[in-house]
Amino acid sequence: MLPPFANKQRDGIGIREAQQQEIENQIMTVMLDYWQGQKIRIEQELEPQIPEGRKAVQLSFAFWKEEAKKLLGVLLTSIQQGAENGIAVQQRAIDAEGLSLDWTLVNTDAANWARVYAGELVKKVTDTTKKRVGAQVANWYEQADRTFPELVQMIAEDPAFNRARARLIAMTESTRAHVEGELMAAGHMEDAGFYEYVKRWGTARDDKVCAICGPMDNTKVMGVRGLFKLPNGDKKEGPPAHPGCRCGVSMIPRVPK
């Protein structure tokens, strides 16, 4: 049996999409701003290492460790807000039915998840940037006729710092954070015995939907932490199915028998 607020969950799809777009824009903006500063810091770190004899130069482990700390500082707020927005989607529907619940614990869980997950994300992003910059520096070193300003220009124009990469990260992580928040909130309700849930995968249903996500549209599994089986055989609790995924989940509550 569906409880009354199931229809309100469907009505909240527009709010969900708007919130995800807001977090996507936030992440994209902070990534581009961060990379702009990072390129300057890379130049400042490398320049004193360029002697007249032109020996190999590199960016230290300490430099990249500090960069990871800086990136965590700018990303964590958006990741946490994305998860808490997902919680709010479920909270609004439940509150509308007059159920009085304390959402402090689940929001605390979201904050803890965001800190751990953002740390993992920052390591991956930083490691990729580190490898790319290292390759550029090594190639520059092998070309004796190239000047340091040319190396700076190469790094400044590198795809590791471009808008496309920032957008891909922003799309993926805004989706991930929002879905995780919704799962946390519904899991809170399920664990408390108020409802059990059917979880439904939803795509954007436009011409950009990929071959992985297309077949997933409107597929359902039982339980908040039930696993969807993707066409490639992977199993996931929900989106994102791949980098740049724009899918979402709908938590359909049912009153337990």
C-alpha positions in Angstrom: 0.0 0.0 0.0 1.3 3.4 -0.9 1.2 6.1 1.8 -0.3 9.5 0.9 3.1 11.3 0.5 4.2 9.0 -2.4 2.5 11.4 -4.8 4.3 14.3 -3.1 7.6 12.5 -3.8 6.8 12.6 -7.5 5.9 16.3 -7.3 9.4 16.9 -5.8 11.3 15.9 -8.9 11.5 19.4 -10.2 13.0 20.6 -6.9 15.5 17.7 -7.0 16.7 18.6 -10.4 17.0 22.3 -9.5 19.0 21.5 -6.4 21.3 19.1 -8.3 21.9 21.8 -10.9 22.7 24.3 -8.2 25.3 22.0 -6.7 26.7 21.1 -10.1 27.2 24.8 -10.8 28.9 25.3 -7.4 31.3 22.4 -7.9 32.2 23.6 -11.4 32.8 27.1 -10.2 35.0 26.1 -7.3 37.0 23.7 -9.4 37.8 26.3 -12.1 38.7 28.9 -9.5 40.9 26.4 -7.6 42.7 25.3 -10.8 43.4 28.9 -11.8 45.2 29.4 -8.5 46.8 26.0 -8.7 48.4 26.9 -12.1 50.0 29.9 -10.4 51.2 27.9 -7.5 52.8 25.3 -9.9 54.6 28.1 -11.7 55.9 29.6 -8.4 57.0 26.2 -7.2 58.9 25.3 -10.4 60.6 28.6 -11.3 63.2 28.5 -8.5 64.2 25.0 -9.7 65.2 26.1 -13.2 69.0 26.6 -13.1 71.2 27.7 -15.9 72.4 24.1 -16.4 68.8 23.0 -17.0 68.5 19.9 -14.8 65.4 17.8 -14.2 62.8 19.5 -12.0 59.8 18.2 -10.2 57.0 19.1 -7.9 57.4 17.6 -4.4 55.2 15.2 -2.5 54.7 17.9 0.0 53.5 20.3 -2.7 50.8 17.9 -3.9 49.8 17.0 -0.4 49.2 20.7 0.3 47.2 21.0 -2.9 45.0 18.1 -1.9 44.2 19.9 1.4 43.3 23.1 -0.5 41.0 21.2 -2.9 39.3 19.4 0.0 38.7 22.8 1.6 36.8 24.1 -1.4 34.9 20.9 -2.4 33.7 19.6 1.0 31.0 22.2 1.5 29.3 21.5 -1.9 29.5 17.7 -1.5 27.9 18.0 2.0 25.2 20.4 0.8 24.4 18.1 -2.1 23.9 15.1 0.3 21.8 17.3 2.7 19.7 18.5 -0.3 18.9 14.8 -1.0 17.9 14.3 2.6 15.6 17.4 2.3 13.7 15.9 -0.6 12.6 13.0 1.6 12.1 15.2 4.6 9.7 17.6 2.9 7.5 14.8 1.8 7.4 13.1 5.2 6.9 16.4 7.1 4.0 17.2 4.8 2.2 14.1 6.2 2.6 15.4 9.8 5.2 13.0 10.9 7.5 14.6 13.5 11.0 13.2 13.1 14.4 14.3 14.3 16.6 14.6 11.2 19.7 15.6 13.2 21.2 12.1 13.1 20.8 11.5 9.3 22.2 15.0 8.5 25.2 14.2 10.8 25.7 10.9 8.8 25.6 13.0 5.6 28.3 15.3 7.0 30.5 12.4 8.0 30.0 10.7 4.6 30.8 13.9 2.8 34.1 14.3 4.6 35.2 10.7 3.9 34.0 10.7 0.3 35.3 14.1 -0.6 38.7 13.0 0.7 38.7 10.0 -1.7 37.5 12.2 -4.5 40.2 14.8 -3.9 42.9 12.1 -3.9 41.8 10.9 -7.3 41.5 14.3 -8.8 44.9 15.4 -7.4 46.6 12.2 -8.5 45.4 12.7 -12.1 46.5 16.3 -12.2 49.9 15.4 -10.7 50.5 12.7 -13.4 49.5 15.1 -16.2 51.6 18.0 -15.0 54.5 15.6 -14.4 54.3 14.4 -18.0 54.3 17.9 -19.3 57.3 18.9 -17.2 59.2 15.7 -18.2 58.5 16.3 -21.9 59.6 20.0 -21.6 62.8 18.9 -20.0 63.7 16.7 -22.9 63.4 19.6 -25.4 66.5 21.7 -24.6 65.3 24.6 -26.8 62.1 25.1 -24.8 61.9 28.0 -22.4 60.3 28.1 -18.9 57.6 30.6 -20.1 56.7 27.9 -22.8 56.3 25.3 -20.0 54.1 27.7 -18.1 52.0 28.2 -21.2 51.7 24.4 -21.8 50.5 23.9 -18.3 48.1 26.8 -18.5 46.4 25.4 -21.6 46.4 21.7 -20.5 43.1 19.8 -20.5 43.7 18.9 -16.8 42.6 22.5 -16.0 39.9 23.0 -18.5 36.1 23.6 -18.3 35.2 20.2 -19.7 37.0 18.4 -16.9 35.4 20.6 -14.3 32.0 20.1 -15.8 32.4 16.3 -15.9 33.5 16.2 -12.2 30.6 18.6 -11.2 28.0 16.5 -13.0 29.2 13.2 -11.6 29.6 14.4 -8.0 26.4 16.5 -7.7 24.5 13.4 -8.8 26.4 11.1 -6.4 25.9 13.4 -3.4 22.2 14.0 -4.0 21.5 10.3 -4.5 23.5 9.4 -1.4 21.5 11.9 0.7 18.2 10.5 -0.5 19.3 6.9 0.3 20.4 8.0 3.8 17.0 9.7 4.5 15.0 6.8 3.2 17.2 4.3 5.0 16.5 6.2 8.2 12.8 5.7 7.7 13.2 2.1 6.7 15.4 1.3 9.7 12.9 2.9 12.0 10.1 0.7 10.6 7.9 3.5 9.2 8.1 2.3 5.6 9.8 -0.1 3.2 10.9 1.3 -0.1 10.9 0.4 -3.8 13.8 2.2 -5.4 13.4 3.4 -9.0 16.1 4.5 -11.4 15.3 7.5 -13.5 17.1 9.0 -16.5 16.9 12.5 -18.0 14.9 10.9 -20.9 16.5 13.0 -23.5 18.8 12.4 -26.5 21.9 12.6 -24.2 21.0 9.5 -22.3 23.7 6.9 -22.9 23.6 3.2 -23.7 24.4 2.3 -20.1 21.7 4.4 -18.5 18.9 4.1 -21.2 17.9 0.5 -20.3 17.9 1.4 -16.6 15.1 4.0 -16.8 12.2 3.0 -14.6 13.9 -0.2 -13.4 13.1 -1.0 -9.7 14.6 -2.9 -6.8 13.4 -3.5 -3.3 14.9 -1.8 -0.4 16.9 1.4 0.1 20.2 -0.5 -0.3 19.0 -2.9 -3.0 21.4 -3.2 -6.0 20.6 -2.3 -9.6 22.2 -4.5 -12.2 23.6 -2.3 -15.1 23.8 -3.6 -18.7 27.5 -4.0 -18.4 27.0 -6.4 -15.4 28.0 -3.9 -12.7 25.8 -3.6 -9.6 25.2 -0.2 -8.0 22.9 1.2 -5.3 22.1 4.0 -7.6 23.6 6.7 -9.9 26.0 7.8 -11.1 26.6 4.8 -13.3 29.5 6.5 -15.0 31.4 9.9 -15.1 28.9 12.6 -16.2 25.8 10.6 -15.3 22.7 12.7 -14.8 20.4 10.0 -13.5 18.6 9.9 -10.2 16.5 7.7 -8.0 12.9 7.9 -6.7 12.2 6.3 -3.4 8.7 4.9 -3.4 7.5 4.3 0.1 5.2 1.4 1.0 3.6 0.8 4.4 5.0 -2.5 5.7 2.6 -5.3 6.0 
